Structures are given as structure tokens and as C-alpha cells.
Amino acid sequence: MRAKKKQRVYKSRPKRIPNEYRNFDEVPDIMTVYDVADILRVSVASAYTVTASEDFPVMLLNCQRRIRKDKFIEWLMAKENPKWRD
């Protein structure tokens, strides 16, 4: 008789609630890439691409990307197109 193969157990990614934050007061002071993806309404892969850019304010903690909320808001306002303002 053949021995049964052991089934692999894969870790699933953390489930996130889409559009979790309604304003910046609800956002944590230290954000993850998942939070950035939720705020910018982009995929997590796109959020990783954005956080890898040179001018993005990101810090690495144990090889994990963390973003301070105040620095993120400054970066976001600097990216705003002045033509879109009222």
C-alpha cells in the first residue's frame, strides 16, 4: 500500500473589508500597505508599487512596510493636481 501524501496547508492572506475608512480620523497612525490600498482604492499589488517609489514616505520594520499617517497625508497633498482645486 502507498502512503498518503500529506496535504499542504497554505496561509491565507488577511481578509480586509473594502472601503473600511470613511475619513482620515478613522485611519490608524501607523498604516500598512493594505490600509494604503484601501485609502487609494487600488489593489494591494498597486499599493506595493506606490510604496516602493522613491518619494513615498515608508519605513521598514522587520521587512514590513509601515507608513505614518501624517507623512502619507503630506505626500498625498503634494501629489494633488492644482488644476483640480475649486
C-alpha angles and dihedrals in degrees: 000000000000121000115245117250116247111244117236118241113214123201111235122223115254111271113239129196109239116238091010096159123064097181140002093264089070094051116098118247091242111042134195128219088261089059091050090050090051094049095046092041093232134122121276090248090055090048090054089052091050093048091050092061118110097242097047114108103234133149126201119225113180090337091308122118117237127180127200112229096225093050090046092053090049090050091048093050091048089055093052115114109237090215090067095060118102 
